[in-house]
Structures are given as structure tokens and as C-alpha cells.
Amino acid sequence: MGVHKDEAKQKYARRNLWSGVLFGLGLVAFIDEFVFHQLLGWHHFYDRSTTRVGIISDGFFHAFSWFATVGSLFIVSDLRRRKAWWYKRWQGGVLVGAGTFNLYDGLVQHKLMRIHQIRYNVDILPYDLVWNIIAAVLLFIGILIVSSTRKEIFKGAD
């Protein structure tokens, strides 16, 4: 006899959430690297050295994004095998991971550490505002979704 659906939600809620967060981190890192680093050529992961060092840092960044994305999908595969994949909670985790990554990148890496900017030789304020507002919106929506699933977990525990 298998695990009841509500029991699976309770038992694997954390794993669903963290798999989503990991996927969101990897996905947004991949999009950032592909669009802003490669297609547009606006910056590298690390711009405080030579172009060669910047390209090498992009390679490590790209590898991180793929390891995070693929690793999260292995967890999803395991959850599906156990019939415990909770798409709504996972999707909330994806948005939390994506928003957290972008907010960390925009505030810590761009402003605090100054390892790169979104773009150079332009008025950076509009770019910073759009980047960080989008990140905050993704994070907020993700938190709302995850919070709604927490209510479902506790409702099922009654």
C-alpha cells in the first residue's frame, strides 16, 4: 500500500520546496549567463580583471547553473517515482530561487562586492531598478505560493 497523497505532501514538502529553489537558481543563472554574458556581452561573472579571467569565471558560473538545474531535476525524478511531486509547492520554490538569486546578484554582487554591473558606460539606475524590482516580485510571488502550500500541509495534518 502506498503513501496517501496528504501524507506525501507532509513527508516530502521540504524536498519539493528545495528542489524548486535549486531549479530556480539554476534556471535564472543560466538565463543571466546566456543572455547578458553571451548574447548581449554586457558583462562577465567577474569583471575586475582581464577579459580572459571574466570568460573563465563565466564558465564556472555556467557549470554552477547546470549542476543546480540538473541536480534539482534528479530530485524531481525521485519525487515523481515516490508519487510525491507537489507541483504547486515546487513552482513556488522555483520563483523563490529565481527571485533570491537575482536579488542577491543585483544587491550583493553588483552593488556591495562590485564584481560586475549589469551594463557599463550607460546610466545604470534604470537597469538596477528593473533588475531588482523583477527579482523582488518573483520572490514575493514565490513566497505567497509556498505560504499557501504550508496551509495545505497543516490542513492535512488535522
Buried (B, 14 or more C-beta within 10 A) or exposed (E): EEBEEBEBBBBBBEBBBBBBBBBBBBBBBBBBBEEBBEEEEBBBBBBEEEEEBBEBBBEEBBEBBEEBBEBBBEBBEBBEEBEBBBEBBBBBBBBBBBBBBBBBBBBEBBEEEEBBBBBEEEEBEEBBEEBBEBBBEBBEBBBEBBEEBEEBBEEBEE
